[in-house]
Amino acid sequence: MDEKVLVNVMLPATGKTYDFWVPTSTTIHDATIFIANILSQREHSMFQTTGESALALRDTGMILDHNTTFADHNIINGFELLLV
């Protein structure tokens, strides 16, 4: 069974944060699409996904490589990300 982590994602367009359970083997690319689509539906008046979104570390702003996984970055429960 795939291990999952709970990540906290901030959407700058709203200033709100959202929690997501993500399998550690998921690529950053797939997670970005999933998260962007959910937030686009939830916050449709403030955010519309263009397919060019990225996930970044909230504390440094470093954009995560789309070809890596959450496990590659040692992302653990409570990790804070930014959808850019």
C-alpha positions in Angstrom: 0.0 0.0 0.0 1.3 3.5 -0.9 2.1 5.8 2.0 0.4 9.2 2.0 1.4 12.5 3.4 -0.8 15.4 4.4 0.4 18.6 2.8 -0.8 22.2 3.3 -1.1 24.2 0.1 -1.5 27.9 -0.1 -3.3 29.5 -3.0 -1.9 33.1 -3.3 -5.0 34.2 -5.3 -7.1 33.7 -2.1 -4.5 33.8 0.6 -6.2 30.6 1.9 -4.5 27.3 2.7 -5.9 23.8 1.9 -4.9 20.4 3.1 -4.4 17.5 0.7 -3.5 13.8 1.3 -1.1 12.8 -1.4 0.6 9.4 -2.0 4.4 9.8 -1.6 4.9 8.0 -5.0 2.9 10.6 -6.9 4.8 12.8 -9.2 4.9 16.5 -8.5 3.4 17.0 -12.0 0.3 14.8 -11.3 -0.2 16.3 -7.8 0.0 19.8 -9.3 -2.7 19.1 -11.9 -4.9 17.4 -9.3 -4.6 20.2 -6.7 -4.9 23.0 -9.3 -8.1 21.4 -10.7 -9.7 21.0 -7.3 -8.8 24.6 -6.3 -10.0 25.9 -9.6 -13.4 24.3 -8.9 -13.5 25.4 -5.3 -12.3 29.0 -5.9 -13.6 29.5 -9.5 -14.1 33.2 -9.0 -10.5 33.8 -7.8 -8.5 31.1 -9.6 -8.7 29.3 -12.9 -6.0 26.7 -13.7 -4.1 27.2 -17.0 -2.3 23.9 -16.9 0.9 25.8 -16.2 0.8 25.8 -12.4 3.6 24.5 -10.2 4.1 23.5 -6.6 6.8 25.4 -4.6 8.1 25.2 -1.1 6.3 27.9 0.8 9.3 28.9 3.0 11.8 29.4 0.1 9.7 29.7 -3.0 11.7 26.9 -4.7 9.7 25.3 -7.5 9.6 21.5 -7.2 10.7 19.6 -10.3 7.6 18.1 -12.1 9.4 14.8 -12.8 10.2 14.0 -9.1 7.9 12.5 -6.5 7.0 13.6 -3.0 9.2 10.9 -1.6 12.2 12.3 -3.6 11.8 15.6 -1.7 11.3 13.8 1.7 8.0 15.6 2.1 6.4 14.7 5.3 3.0 15.4 7.1 2.4 19.1 7.6 4.7 20.2 4.7 3.8 23.7 3.5 3.6 24.2 -0.3 2.5 27.0 -2.5 0.6 26.7 -5.8 2.2 29.1 -8.3 
